[in-house]
Every structure is written in structure tokens, then in C-alpha cells.
């Protein structure tokens, strides 16, 4: 044990948003039981790359007695973690009953605008969805509907809060949805970066809720643009819990 700077997390302030997890290149922080926790002292270099990402101010770097940072052990830990994640099959990597392999629900489809049903819909509204699938885990970066599209990256709670989500945000756009708190942020960053790199979207709009964890959508977009090597400004829209737009800003990519 030595006296050195190391990350300290105030669990009472932590809301489990997970932004610090993505920011920590050493993988020293994980969300466990809804709170950010230091996995091991030997994986924390004490440089504090995670500090500026916490919206609750729950992270500090403080001098304390701790095991020394072990670079080799950290590299081995990250390699093991990456291997384990690759081995985990998703539901759509499982064989489909009856043979064929792959998930039929993940097949890329584009929808043509159809005539309204006879007698009209019960709500008088038409769906503005132009593709399938929509979940970021399932969409393919090479899907034709992403090519030169106006891209919408939306938190999956937003359509439930907004009564006019289809008309106001979805119409004419290719969409990918996800939850920055419950899902794998790193996977989202990598996938969105590939979509931007390969699809070369005309525009990007990010729509998320006002709760702190949902601002992870904005962080994912920034990181993805940086990794894509493309220059892309995007519109960032914040929705309150009653479905109202409370803030819109353009962020340089």
C-alpha cells in the first residue's frame, strides 16, 4: 500500500448514469447494483479522466492509502473483459428454430409510404417509421436507410413521453434508439461511429429525456463523431417528463 491519488465515488450522490464508466479507459469503474463502483484500486491510475463526466459531482480524486496502479494487470483485465463480452451471444445470435441461423427480427427493411387503411386509423395518425429494426444493438452500419440520411439517435423513453414524436422528430429520418443507463455504452459508441463513417448522414439529431442518466446519449454522439473521423454538428434536444421540448442546442462535432 502507498499514499497516492485515487478515485473516490460518493454513492449517495451517484445516480448510476454510467458516464464515468465510458470515460475510464482502464475499466476501473463499473455500475454495480445501480451505483458506480471502483472495481479494483490497481486498475485506477488516479489521473481523473472520469471527473468531468459526472453530472452529480459524485467523483473526486483524493490522496489515500491504496495499492499501486498496475499497468500490466490492467491490460490483462481489459483483454479478458473484451474476450468475455465477445463470447456472450445475444438473442439474435442464437440459431433460429427451424434452421437458417440469425434473427429474422433483425433483418434490415425499408418501408414505402402506404395508403391509409380503409376507414382510417383509430387515431387519425400514420406511423412515420421508415425502417426496421430500430434498436441500436440490432441495426447494421451498412443498412441502406442510413446512407446519406437525416439520422435520429433517440433515447427509448422519448416516444413514450411525446405524443407527437412521429410527426415532430421521426418523419423523414432514419432512427436508432437506445438507453445509455441500461445498455452497453461502448457498443453504442462504436456502432454509431460506424454508421456515421459508412453512412455519411446529412444530419444528426439527438433526442433524450431531462433525467441526468439520459444525457449519456449526447456523450455517446460526441464520442462516436470523434471516432468516425468525420466532422458533423448535431442538434441536441432535451425533453421533460411530460413530453415537452425544454432545450435545443447545436453541438459541434
C-alpha atoms as one frame of an Amber mdcrd trajectory, in Angstrom:
protein
   0.000   0.000   0.000   1.199   3.506  -0.858  -0.177   7.010  -0.462  -1.349
   8.158  -3.908  -4.208   9.877  -5.732  -7.116   7.576  -6.452 -10.763   7.922
  -7.465 -13.342   8.190  -4.698 -17.057   7.756  -5.505 -19.769   9.169  -3.245
 -22.509   6.553  -3.662 -25.137   8.828  -2.076 -24.688  11.330  -4.905 -24.260
   8.729  -7.673 -27.382   8.156  -9.795 -25.895   5.281 -11.790 -25.828   7.161
 -15.118 -22.628   5.352 -16.158 -20.855   8.258 -17.896 -17.770   7.618 -15.755
 -17.655   4.002 -16.955 -17.239   5.088 -20.560 -14.695   7.760 -19.628 -12.415
   5.343 -17.741 -10.023   3.836 -20.307  -8.679   1.426 -17.688 -12.090  -0.114
 -16.979 -11.658   0.596 -13.265 -15.284   1.680 -12.780 -18.426  -0.379 -13.289
 -22.098   0.070 -12.475 -22.958  -2.459  -9.758 -26.420  -2.561  -8.170 -27.220
   0.794  -9.767 -24.142   2.628  -8.443 -20.694   3.393  -9.871 -18.036   1.437
  -8.018 -14.253   1.126  -8.257 -13.614  -2.451  -9.393 -10.053  -2.547  -8.071
  -7.518   0.009  -6.880  -4.828  -1.488  -9.111  -6.829  -0.550 -12.227  -7.160
   3.139 -11.268  -4.296   5.386 -12.407  -5.645   8.336 -10.415  -5.480  10.757
 -13.353  -9.193  11.521 -13.088 -10.364  11.261 -16.713 -13.799  10.434 -15.280
 -14.103  13.621 -13.204 -15.688  15.936 -15.760 -18.260  13.383 -16.881 -20.218
  13.027 -13.612 -23.331  15.256 -13.663 -23.846  14.751  -9.909 -20.332  15.622
  -8.749 -20.059  12.207  -7.124 -16.453  11.584  -8.208 -13.333  13.094  -6.699
  -9.652  12.175  -6.834  -8.166  12.079  -3.346  -4.830  11.071  -1.815  -5.287
   7.884   0.178  -3.571   4.640   1.010  -4.113   2.232  -1.860  -2.432  -0.475
  -3.866  -0.222   0.863  -6.648  -1.581   1.184 -10.172  -0.612  -1.968 -12.094
  -0.456  -1.270 -15.833   0.153  -4.890 -16.842  -2.672  -6.193 -14.669  -4.949
  -3.522 -16.130  -4.107  -4.529 -19.697  -4.760  -8.184 -18.867  -8.067  -7.271
 -17.206  -9.221  -5.248 -20.226  -8.240  -8.030 -22.626 -10.126 -10.616 -20.566
 -13.172  -8.361 -20.352 -13.195  -7.800 -24.126 -12.939 -11.556 -24.754 -15.796
 -12.338 -22.375 -18.045  -9.708 -23.999 -17.423 -11.188 -27.460 -18.336 -14.664
 -26.199 -21.703 -13.538 -24.857 -24.313 -14.359 -27.515 -27.201 -12.007 -27.954
 -30.682 -13.320 -28.584 -30.208 -12.590 -32.277 -27.001 -14.605 -32.457 -28.847
 -17.720 -31.371 -29.987 -20.185 -34.043 -33.499 -19.588 -35.280 -35.829 -22.501
 -34.719 -36.215 -24.441 -37.952 -32.667 -23.671 -39.103 -31.186 -20.813 -41.060
 -29.425 -19.024 -38.190 -29.662 -15.345 -37.355 -32.589 -13.359 -36.035 -35.392
 -12.694 -38.531 -36.466  -9.707 -36.445 -33.127  -8.004 -37.142 -33.399  -8.159
 -40.936 -32.977  -4.670 -42.396 -36.140  -3.398 -44.054 -37.177  -0.069 -45.511
 -40.845   0.878 -45.685 -42.543   2.667 -48.554 -45.264   5.103 -47.631 -48.524
   3.172 -47.745 -52.024   4.355 -48.377 -54.057   4.920 -45.232 -56.173   1.910
 -44.228 -59.798   1.871 -45.320 -61.804   3.804 -42.773 -58.621   5.496 -41.472
 -56.633   4.611 -38.374 -58.186   4.748 -34.931 -56.077   7.800 -34.013 -56.180
   9.536 -37.384 -52.380   9.455 -37.395 -49.975   7.479 -39.556 -46.713   5.944
 -38.412 -43.685   7.817 -39.727 -41.336   4.867 -39.205 -39.440   4.159 -42.417
 -37.265   1.187 -41.424 -36.757  -1.888 -39.282 -35.053  -2.617 -36.886 -34.637
   0.488 -34.743 -32.674  -0.726 -31.687 -29.006   0.295 -31.909 -27.932  -3.235
 -30.926 -29.737  -4.638 -33.957 -29.233  -2.093 -36.738 -26.420  -2.660 -39.231
 -23.997   0.185 -40.015 -24.300  -0.648 -43.732 -28.114  -0.624 -43.774 -29.262
   1.239 -46.902 -31.610   3.500 -44.957 -28.585   5.108 -43.226 -26.905   6.189
 -46.478 -26.913   9.985 -46.655 -29.839  10.064 -44.220 -31.038  12.570 -41.679
 -30.165  10.438 -38.660 -32.108  10.400 -35.396 -30.450   8.999 -32.237 -33.223
   8.818 -29.648 -33.450   7.609 -26.074 -36.003   4.833 -25.977 -38.171   6.581
 -23.336 -38.732   9.660 -25.514 -41.502   8.260 -27.770 -43.494   7.290 -24.667
 -43.319  10.828 -23.279 -44.007  12.705 -26.537 -47.444  12.450 -28.086 -46.223
  13.948 -31.375 -42.824  12.217 -31.581 -43.536  10.696 -35.015 -44.583  13.940
 -36.648 -42.105  16.180 -34.860 -38.919  14.125 -34.956 -39.248  10.798 -36.771
 -40.765  11.842 -40.106 -38.219  11.555 -42.917 -35.418  10.290 -40.661 -33.519
   7.044 -40.165 -33.568   6.164 -36.477 -31.595   4.251 -33.879 -32.757   4.047
 -30.259 -31.103   3.000 -27.013 -30.823   3.529 -23.267 -27.491   4.953 -22.052
 -28.104   3.762 -18.479 -29.180   0.155 -19.023 -27.270  -0.783 -22.182 -23.636
  -1.066 -23.280 -22.448   2.478 -23.986 -19.197   1.340 -25.546 -21.087  -0.788
 -28.054 -23.302   2.200 -28.859 -20.315   4.497 -29.399 -18.650   2.006 -31.736
 -21.840   1.251 -33.674 -22.840   4.904 -34.087 -19.285   5.757 -35.171 -19.524
   3.110 -37.910 -22.943   4.370 -39.021 -21.554   7.912 -39.330 -18.372   6.733
 -41.048 -20.068   4.462 -43.575 -23.460   6.110 -43.990 -22.231   9.722 -44.121
 -25.512  11.147 -42.771 -26.627  14.601 -43.859 -27.563  15.495 -40.315 -27.778
  14.072 -36.800 -30.418  14.840 -34.180 -30.091  13.523 -30.626 -33.266  13.442
 -28.523 -33.161  12.485 -24.848 -35.026  12.944 -21.591 -34.155  15.552 -18.956
 -33.047  12.963 -16.357 -29.247  13.005 -15.759 -28.521   9.487 -16.998 -30.176
  10.242 -20.349 -27.557  12.888 -21.183 -25.359   9.884 -21.914 -26.983   9.972
 -25.368 -25.198  13.267 -26.030 -21.881  11.898 -24.774 -22.245   8.816 -26.997
 -22.896  11.052 -30.030 -19.819  13.200 -29.312 -17.561  10.174 -28.871 -18.966
   8.457 -31.958 -18.376  11.512 -34.161 -14.821  11.798 -32.851 -14.116   8.115
 -33.590 -15.710   8.279 -37.021 -13.167  10.820 -38.187 -15.994  12.884 -39.687
 -16.952  16.478 -38.965 -20.624  16.608 -38.035 -22.512  19.146 -35.942 -25.654
  17.783 -34.331 -28.860  19.073 -32.825 -29.287  18.062 -29.168 -32.872  18.129
 -27.895 -33.922  17.704 -24.256 -37.462  16.524 -23.404 -39.070  16.880 -19.986
 -41.051  14.112 -18.296 -44.339  15.421 -19.730 -43.052  15.300 -23.302 -42.242
  18.993 -23.790 -39.115  20.233 -25.545 -37.275  22.282 -22.913 -33.940  22.835
 -24.644 -32.495  22.628 -28.146 -28.879  23.384 -28.986 -26.436  22.710 -31.807
 -23.255  20.958 -30.690 -20.112  20.991 -32.807 -18.858  17.538 -33.714
